[in-house]
């Protein structure tokens, strides 16, 4: 990224729909189904219930990884109940939760016959782009497949939060053009978004809060150097 993002200390587009209002709907919440409903339950009538549950998660911006993974397990057992639409929906929710390795875990359980489905391939490509930090290309592809990704409430916001989390543990300072591109926001929207996160632009740059990954650590010099070792230097 050139000098647009830096790990050096500094003291202490167009595309998918843009930043929405800062309301609770954008914050991913834990879904409410009791694990006892599906844990170690392998019955065909559970498929319909879990599919409805995925639809609820898409609508209400909640997430239950274990329940969704169990739905995929049931698809492997009850072939006549398996649904490519259900697979797509589980993968879409997983894409919104990459930090939990949800997408990788889900793909392991997707029945092989669905791997070549165009929407499954599109979601897999989007996940790969995020994983390799190709954010600009991600947003372009997300726009191409907007009918798929916008089926989930809060999709853009969840992805932006994931990207910001990665930047926070990678850089100490980034410039505004870099963030505009990475988060797919206009400058005014970026300022609002950063304000929501307790950060702000100063002189065209954003200084991220120090964390365990970006904090400068004191260099400890060995204390057991012998006199004859120093003499060899001279």
BAMARVEX-109281 format. One line per field, with one value per residue (C-alpha): residue in three letters; chain; z, y, x. Coordinates in Angstrom, 1 decimal. Each point is the difference from the previous one (the first is absolute). Layout:
# BAMARVEX-109281
res c(ALA  ...)
chain c(A  ...)
w c(Z  ...)
v c(Y  ...)
u c(X  ...)
This chain:
# BAMARVEX-109281
res c(UNK  UNK  UNK  UNK  UNK  UNK  UNK  UNK  UNK  UNK  UNK  UNK  UNK  UNK  UNK  UNK  UNK  UNK  UNK  UNK  UNK  UNK  UNK  UNK  UNK  UNK  UNK  UNK  UNK  UNK  UNK  UNK  UNK  UNK  UNK  UNK  UNK  UNK  UNK  UNK  UNK  UNK  UNK  UNK  UNK  UNK  UNK  UNK  UNK  UNK  UNK  UNK  UNK  UNK  UNK  UNK  UNK  UNK  UNK  UNK  UNK  UNK  UNK  UNK  UNK  UNK  UNK  UNK  UNK  UNK  UNK  UNK  UNK  UNK  UNK  UNK  UNK  UNK  UNK  UNK  UNK  UNK  UNK  UNK  UNK  UNK  UNK  UNK  UNK  UNK  UNK  UNK  UNK  UNK  UNK  UNK  UNK  UNK  UNK  UNK  UNK  UNK  UNK  UNK  UNK  UNK  UNK  UNK  UNK  UNK  UNK  UNK  UNK  UNK  UNK  UNK  UNK  UNK  UNK  UNK  UNK  UNK  UNK  UNK  UNK  UNK  UNK  UNK  UNK  UNK  UNK  UNK  UNK  UNK  UNK  UNK  UNK  UNK  UNK  UNK  UNK  UNK  UNK  UNK  UNK  UNK  UNK  UNK  UNK  UNK  UNK  UNK  UNK  UNK  UNK  UNK  UNK  UNK  UNK  UNK  UNK  UNK  UNK  UNK  UNK  UNK  UNK  UNK  UNK  UNK  UNK  UNK  UNK  UNK  UNK  UNK  UNK  UNK  UNK  UNK  UNK  UNK  UNK  UNK  UNK  UNK  UNK  UNK  UNK  UNK  UNK  UNK  UNK  UNK  UNK  UNK  UNK  UNK  UNK  UNK  UNK  UNK  UNK  UNK  UNK  UNK  UNK  UNK  UNK  UNK  UNK  UNK  UNK  UNK  UNK  UNK  UNK  UNK  UNK  UNK  UNK  UNK  UNK  UNK  UNK  UNK  UNK  UNK  UNK  UNK  UNK  UNK  UNK  UNK)
chain c(A  A  A  A  A  A  A  A  A  A  A  A  A  A  A  A  A  A  A  A  A  A  A  A  A  A  A  A  A  A  A  A  A  A  A  A  A  A  A  A  A  A  A  A  A  A  A  A  A  A  A  A  A  A  A  A  A  A  A  A  A  A  A  A  A  A  A  A  A  A  A  A  A  A  A  A  A  A  A  A  A  A  A  A  A  A  A  A  A  A  A  A  A  A  A  A  A  A  A  A  A  A  A  A  A  A  A  A  A  A  A  A  A  A  A  A  A  A  A  A  A  A  A  A  A  A  A  A  A  A  A  A  A  A  A  A  A  A  A  A  A  A  A  A  A  A  A  A  A  A  A  A  A  A  A  A  A  A  A  A  A  A  A  A  A  A  A  A  A  A  A  A  A  A  A  A  A  A  A  A  A  A  A  A  A  A  A  A  A  A  A  A  A  A  A  A  A  A  A  A  A  A  A  A  A  A  A  A  A  A  A  A  A  A  A  A  A  A  A  A  A  A  A  A  A  A  A  A  A  A  A  A  A  A)
w c(0.0  -0.3  2.7  0.5  3.0  2.6  3.0  1.1  3.3  -0.1  3.6  2.7  -26.2  -1.4  0.5  2.5  2.1  2.2  3.7  1.7  3.2  3.2  1.5  1.8  -3.2  -1.2  3.0  -0.3  2.8  1.2  -1.3  2.6  -0.9  2.9  -0.9  1.5  -2.9  -2.5  1.8  -0.8  -1.6  -3.4  -1.1  -3.4  1.5  1.5  -3.4  -0.6  3.5  -0.5  -3.5  1.5  2.7  -2.7  -1.6  3.3  0.4  -3.4  0.8  3.5  -0.4  2.6  -0.3  1.3  -1.5  1.7  -1.1  -3.6  -0.1  1.3  -2.8  -2.5  1.8  -0.4  -3.7  -0.3  1.8  -1.5  -3.7  -1.0  2.5  -1.1  -1.6  -2.0  1.2  3.6  -0.7  -1.5  3.0  2.5  -2.0  -0.2  3.8  0.3  -2.3  2.4  2.8  -1.5  3.2  1.5  -2.9  -0.6  -3.8  -0.1  2.4  -2.0  -3.3  1.4  0.5  -3.2  -2.1  -2.9  -2.6  1.0  -0.3  -3.6  0.6  -1.4  3.3  2.1  -2.1  0.2  3.8  0.1  -2.1  2.2  3.0  -1.6  -1.0  3.6  1.3  -2.3  0.7  -3.5  1.3  -3.1  -2.2  2.7  -0.1  -3.8  0.1  2.7  -2.2  -2.8  2.3  1.9  -0.4  1.9  2.8  0.7  1.0  3.4  2.3  1.0  -2.5  -0.9  3.6  1.1  -2.7  0.7  3.7  -1.0  -2.3  2.7  2.6  -2.4  -0.5  3.7  0.7  -3.1  0.0  2.4  -2.5  -3.3  -2.4  -1.1  -3.6  1.1  2.4  -2.6  -2.3  2.6  1.6  -3.2  1.5  -1.1  2.1  1.9  0.7  1.1  2.6  1.4  0.1  1.8  2.4  0.8  0.8  2.2  -2.6  -2.1  -2.9  0.8  -2.9  -2.4  2.2  2.5  3.0  1.3  3.7  1.2  0.5  0.8  -3.7  -0.8  3.3  0.0  2.3  1.8  -1.4  2.8  -0.2  1.3  3.4  0.1  -2.5  1.1  0.0  -2.5  -2.4  0.0  -0.4  -3.3  -1.5  0.4)
v c(0.0  2.3  2.6  0.2  -2.2  -0.1  -2.0  2.7  1.8  3.4  1.0  -1.8  -3.2  -1.0  -3.5  -1.7  2.0  2.4  0.6  -0.1  1.6  -1.0  -2.2  -3.3  -1.9  0.3  -1.7  -3.7  -1.7  -3.6  -1.9  -1.4  -3.7  -2.3  -2.3  -2.9  0.3  -1.3  -1.3  -3.7  0.0  -1.6  0.0  1.0  2.2  2.2  1.2  2.2  1.5  0.9  1.4  2.3  0.9  1.0  2.2  1.6  0.7  1.6  2.3  0.9  0.2  -2.7  -3.0  -3.5  -1.8  -3.4  -0.2  0.9  -2.5  -2.6  0.8  -0.8  -3.3  -0.9  0.8  -2.7  -2.6  0.8  0.5  0.5  2.9  1.8  3.4  2.1  3.0  -1.0  -0.5  3.5  1.6  -1.8  1.1  3.6  0.2  -1.7  2.6  2.7  -1.8  -0.8  0.7  -3.1  -2.2  -0.6  0.0  -2.6  -2.2  0.3  -0.8  -3.3  -1.1  1.2  -3.0  -0.4  0.2  3.7  1.1  1.0  2.0  3.6  1.7  -2.4  0.7  3.8  -0.1  -2.1  2.6  2.8  -1.8  -0.5  3.7  1.0  -2.5  1.3  3.7  0.8  2.3  2.2  -3.1  -1.5  3.0  -0.1  -3.7  0.6  2.5  -2.5  -2.5  2.5  -1.9  -2.9  2.0  2.6  -2.8  0.3  2.9  1.9  -1.7  3.0  1.1  -3.4  -0.2  3.5  -0.9  -3.1  2.1  2.6  -2.7  -1.2  3.5  0.6  -2.9  0.7  3.8  2.8  2.8  0.0  2.8  1.0  -1.2  -3.4  -0.3  1.4  -2.8  -2.8  0.8  1.1  3.2  3.7  2.4  1.3  -3.5  -1.0  2.7  -1.1  -3.6  0.8  2.2  -3.0  -2.0  2.8  1.0  3.1  1.4  2.4  1.6  -2.6  -3.0  -2.2  -1.2  -3.3  -0.7  -2.0  -3.7  -3.1  -0.5  3.5  1.2  0.7  -2.4  0.9  -1.7  -2.0  -0.1  -3.0  0.6  -2.8  1.3  -1.0  2.3  -2.1  0.2  3.8  -0.2  -1.9  2.9  2.1)
u c(0.0  3.0  0.2  -3.8  0.1  2.7  1.1  2.3  -0.7  -1.6  -0.2  -1.9  -17.4  -2.9  -1.4  -2.2  -2.4  1.8  0.2  -3.4  -1.3  1.9  -2.7  0.0  -1.0  3.6  1.6  0.1  -1.8  0.0  -3.0  -2.4  -0.7  1.0  2.9  -2.0  -2.4  2.6  3.1  0.4  -3.5  0.1  -3.7  -1.3  -2.7  2.7  1.1  -3.1  0.4  3.7  -0.7  -2.6  2.6  2.5  -2.6  -0.6  3.7  0.1  -2.9  0.9  3.8  0.7  2.3  0.2  2.9  -0.5  -3.7  0.9  2.8  -2.4  -2.4  2.8  0.7  -3.7  0.2  2.8  -2.2  -3.4  0.8  -3.6  -0.3  3.2  -0.4  2.4  -2.0  0.6  3.7  0.3  -1.7  2.3  3.0  -1.2  -0.3  3.4  1.5  -1.2  1.9  3.4  1.9  -1.6  1.2  -3.7  0.4  2.8  -1.9  -3.2  1.7  1.4  -3.6  -1.6  -1.1  2.3  -2.8  -0.4  3.6  -0.4  -3.2  0.6  -1.0  2.0  3.0  -0.6  -0.2  3.2  1.7  -1.1  1.3  3.4  0.2  -0.6  2.5  2.8  -1.0  -1.0  -2.7  -0.5  -0.6  -2.2  -2.4  -0.1  -0.9  -2.5  -1.7  0.0  -1.8  -2.0  -3.2  1.6  1.8  -2.7  -2.4  1.7  -0.8  3.2  2.2  2.1  0.4  1.1  2.6  1.3  0.4  2.0  2.2  0.5  0.9  2.7  1.4  0.0  2.4  2.1  0.6  0.4  -0.8  -1.8  -0.9  -3.5  0.1  1.1  -2.9  -2.5  1.0  0.3  -3.4  -1.8  -1.2  -0.1  2.1  -3.0  -1.3  3.5  0.1  -3.4  1.1  3.2  -1.9  -2.2  3.2  1.5  2.6  0.5  1.9  2.9  1.9  -1.2  1.1  -1.6  2.1  -1.4  -0.1  3.1  -0.6  2.1  0.8  1.2  1.4  3.8  1.7  3.2  3.1  1.6  3.8  1.8  1.6  2.5  2.6  3.5  3.0  1.9  -2.9  0.1  3.8  -0.4  -1.9  3.1)
